[in-house]
Amino acid sequence: MNVIGPLQQRVTRLIFFVAGFGTSAWAPLVPYAKERLALSEHHLGLLLLCLGVGSLIAMPLTGVLSARFGCRPVILISSTILLLALPGLALAASPWQLAVILFIFGGAVGTLDVAMNIQAVMVEKAGGGSMMSGFHAHYSVGGFAGAGSMALMLWLGMPTGWSCVLISAVVAAIVLYTQAHHLREPEAAERDAPLFVLPHGAVIFIGCLCFIMFLAEGAMLDWSALFLTAGRGLAESQGGLGYAAFAVAMTVGRFSGDAVVRKLGGRRVLLLGGLAASAGFLLAVFTASPYAALLGFVLIGLGASNIVPILFTAAGAQTAMPASLAVAAITTLGYTGILAGPALIGFIAHASSLNAAFVGLGCAVLLVAASARIGGPARQSA
């Protein structure tokens, strides 16, 4: 029987940190892998797709595994695979080896992502208050710490393999510390859940909203620098300020998000957040100043910060599907937004302009805000 209290809340925050820390450590390694294996941009893009494909295959299966065996074994196995695969990313001797390791790494990332969100839903339910934004804030902090630590070690001249071993050691230490306190059993209602349920009803609706929000987040990651340098006159060395402004604002918003959701309710936060994020896109597009665009990116980060946590809470509260399968479904749909985002935005930018693509994103986020007005998923977390 699961005993859920403050200790499980702390452990869940730590595993969100681990997921962000381990996943983001790969980003600084990408240029090294490209140079070591003499990859063209085209071949590198295909290899990076292996990571996404591994995640997308693993995510729906994780809902079934968590429903059958509980979150603990799924979290422990996936985090162990992640920390073992990470050094392989730095040591792969051929493109085929890197493709296989990226696929395994992506599968571990996707599995851990779903399992920790299922645990977060259960811990939040037991706690009786909003906690999801705080959990996701720790993922963001882990992302900063993982990418920053790896970049620092590489800048100091440490070999990529040993840098990965040190990152893996940190992951292993936290996993060992938390392993005894993850939720060992699925909820009673989940044990007899079917092996597969086609997403339907509210889950499809929530998943589509997640797709939009992950698409917007992906746009900030992949296109904000080009938007500022090519369209607003910033130097290339300053292009990263756009994503930095967005990411810092999102992290700040998530750390304060639980208190805001408790005070205003999920529906109002969804409405106000969607309006703020949409206004941020439009401000960035319809002003010529790069500093106004940076302010727009801050608005996007603050507005978007608590929307996805609210949607995960809603997925756990809906009754159309077992919660574990619902969380897996909306995570998969959301992650599809991240994968499809660069190509979709690039297509629109090629056909029209990057400004037009950002306007389209602003309008799409308005649909998320409108979902609160029509009694959408935020009602579950209000």
N, C-alpha and C positions, 0 to 999 in steps of 0.2 A: 504494500500500500504506500502511495506517495504521501510524504509529509512535506507540505509546502509552506515556507515561512521566509523570513528575511535572509536566511542563508541561501536559499534557492534563488532568491532575487539577485543576490550578489554574484552567485555562480553564473547565472544567466547573463548578467552584464559582462562578466569576464569572458564567456565563450563568444559573445558578440565581438568583443575586443580581439580575441584570437582570430576570428574569421576575417576581420578587416586587416589585421596585422599580417597574417600569412598570405592572404590574397594579394595585397598591394605590394608586397615585396617583389613580386614578379615584374612590375612595371619598369623599375630601373634596369632590369636585366635585358630588356628587349633590344636596345642598341648593341649590347655585347653579343647576344645570340645572332643578330643579323650580321655582324662583322665576323664572328668566329666561323659561321657556316657559309659565309659569302652569299647571302640571300638577297634577291631582288625584292623590291617593295611588293610586287605581285605575289611572290612565293611566301614572303613573310605574312601577308594578309591571309593567305590560305592556311598557313600554320596557326595563326591566331584564331582562326575559325574553329580549329579543333578544340580549343578550350571551351568555346561557347557551345559546341555540339555536345561535348561531354557533360556540361552542366544541364543542358536541356533534356538529355536522355535520363539523367539521374534524378532530376527534380520530381517528376510524377511518381517514380518508384519509391522515393523517400516517404511520401505520404502513407503508402501501404506498409512499409517497414516500420514506421513509427507507430502506426495504428496497431500492428501486430506485436511488436517487441518493446515498445516504449522508446523514449527519446535517448536514454542513456547509451545503449549500445550503438545506436546510429551515430550519435555525436562523437563517441570515442573512436569508432572505426574510421569515420570520415576525417576527423582531425588528425589521426595517426597517418592515414594515407597522404594527407596534405603535407605534413611535415617531412615524410619520407620522399615525396615526389619533388619537393622544392630544390634540393641539391641537384637532382637529375636535370632540372631545367638549365642549370649552369654548366653541367658536364656532358650533355648530349653531344655525341660526336658526329651525328649526321642529321639531315632534315627529317628523315623517317623516325629516328629515335626521339627527336624533339616533338614530332607530331604525336607519337604514342604517349609520351610523358605529359604533354599538354592536355591530351584527352583524359588521362587519368586524373591529372591535377584539376581539370574542369569538373569532372565527375565528383571529386571530393569536395570542391568548393560548393557545387550545387546541392549536394546532399547535406552538407553542414548548414548551408543557408536555410534550407527548408526545415530541418530538424530543430535548429535553434529557434526559429520563429514559432514552430508548434509548441515547443517548451515555453516560449515567452507568452503565448496565448493562454496556456494552462496556468502559469504563474500569475499572470495578470488577473485571470478569473478568480483565482483563490485569494488574491490580495484585495479584491473588491474596489480597485481604483485604477486610474490610468497610469501605466508604466511603460507602454510600448515605445514612446518617443525617447525615453531614457535609454532603453535597450539599444535602439538604433543609433543614438548618439555615441555610444561606446564603440559601435562598428566604425563610425566616422573617425573617432580618435585612433582606433587601431589602424585605420587606413593611413592616417598621417604618420603614425609612429613606424609602421612597417616600411612604407616608401622612404620616409626620411632616414631611418636607420640604415637601410640598404644603400641609399645614395651616399650617406656619410662614409660608410665603410669602403665603398668603391672609390670615393674621392680621396680617401686616405691611402689608397693603393692596395687594399686587401684583395686577394684573389676572389673571384666570384664564387668559387666552390666553398671556400671557408666562410664567406659572408653568408651564404645560404645555410651552412651548418649552424652558424650562430643564431640566425633567425629561427631555424627549426628547433634549436635548443630552448629558446624562449617559449615557443609554442608548446613544446613537450613539458616544460616545467609548469605552465599554467594548466595544461590538460591534466597532468598528474595531481595537481592541487585541487582541481574541481571535480575529478572523476567520481568521487564517492557521493556527490550531492546532486547529480543530475536526476531527473525524474525517471524512475526505473520502470514504471508501469504505465501503459496507455490508460486514458479515461475509460471507465466501464462501458460507456456508450460506443467507444471506438473499437473495442475488442472484436466485436462481431461484424464490423464494417466490411462491405464487399471489397474484393481485391481491386476492383476498378469501377469507378462511377464517372460517366461522361459529365464534365462540368455543365451545369444548367442553372436556371433561375438566377438568384442573386449572385451566385458565384461568378457567372459569366459577366454580369454587370460590374462587379467589383474588380474582376480581372481586367476588363477593358479600361477602367479608370487607372489601374496600376500600370497598364501598358502605356497610357498617355504620360503618366508622371515619370516613369523610367525613360521614356523617349525624351522628355524634357531634360532630365538629368544627363542622359547620354549626349544630348546636344551641347550642354555646357562643357562636358569633358572633351568632346571631339572638335567642336566648332567655335568655341568662344575666343580662342587665341586668333584664329583666322579672321573672325568678325572684327576684332579690335585692330589688327595690324593692316589688313587689306581694306577694311571699310571705314576705320576711324583714325587711321594715321599713327597708331602707336608703333614704336620700334619693335622688331621681332623679339628682342631681349625682354620686352615688357608684356608680351602676349599672354604669358601665364598668369598675369594679375587677374584676368577675368575669371578663370576657374578658381583661383585662390579666394577671390572675393565671394564667389558663390558658395564654395565649400565651407569657409569659415562661418558665413551667415547661416548655412544649413546646420552646422554643428551647434552653434549658439542657440538657434531656434529649437533644436531637439532637446538640449539640456533643460530648457525652460518649458518644453512642450507639455509635459505631464501636468504641471501646475496650471497651465493655460487651458488644457482640455478639461481638467476637473472644474475649473471656474466657469468656462463658457459652454462646455459641451462639445461633443464631436462634430455635430452638424454645423455650428457656427464657425468652428475652427476650419472645417473643410471649406465653407463658403468664403470666409475672409482670406484663408490661405490661397485658395484658387484665384480670387480676385487680385491679391497682391502679386502672385507669380505671373498672371496674365499681364498686369500693369507693368511688371518689370520687363517682359519681352517687348511690349509696345514702346516703353520709354527708351530702351536700347535702340530700337529701330528708328523711331521718329525724332531723335535728337542727333545732331552731328558731333557733339562733344564726346570724346572717349571717357571722360569722367562721369558724364551722365549715363553712359552705357554701363560703366562699372557700378553705379548706383542701381541701375536696372538689374544687374546680376545679383546684387545684394538682396533686392526685393524678391527675385526668383528664389534664391536660397532660403530666405526667411519664410516666404509663402509656401514653398514646397516641403519644408522641413518636416511638418507633422502630418502631411496628407497620407503618405504611405503607411506610417504607423497606425493611423486611424483606420485605414482600409484593412490592415492585418487584424486589428481588433474586430472589425465588422465581419471578417471571414470566420473568425472563431465563434462569433455570436450567432451567425445565420443557422438556419435549420434545414436548408435544402440538401446539404451534404454533410457527412462526417467532417469535423473541424480539420483533422489532419489532412484529408484529401483536398479540402477546400483551400487550405494554406498552400499545399503543393501546387494546386491549379493556378492560383493567382500569382504565386512566385514564378511559375513557368511563363505565364502570359506577360508578367512584368519584365522578366529577363529577355523575352523575345523583343520587347521594345528597345532594350539596350543594344541588342544585336542588329536589329533592323534599322535603328536610328541613323547611324552614319550613312548608310546607303540611301535611305529615304530622303534625308535632308540633302545629301549630295545630289540626288536626282532633281529635287526641286530647285536647288541652287543653280544647277547646270541649265535647267529649262527656263528659269527666271532669274532669281538672285537669292543670295543668302538672306537678305532682308525679307524677301517673300516667305522663305522657309521659317524664319523666326516669327513673322506675323501669324503664319499658320499654326505654329506651336502655341502662341498666345491665345488664339481662338480655341484650340483644342483644350487648353487648360481651363478656359472659361466653361467648357462643358462639364469639367470636374466640379467647378464651383456650382454650376446649375444643378448638379445631382443632389446637392444638399437642399436646395430650394424645393425639389420635387419629392423630398422624403427619401433620399437615397441611403447609402450604406452607413452614413454617419449617424443615422438614427439609432443604430445598434450600440454605438459608443457614447451617445449623448448622456 
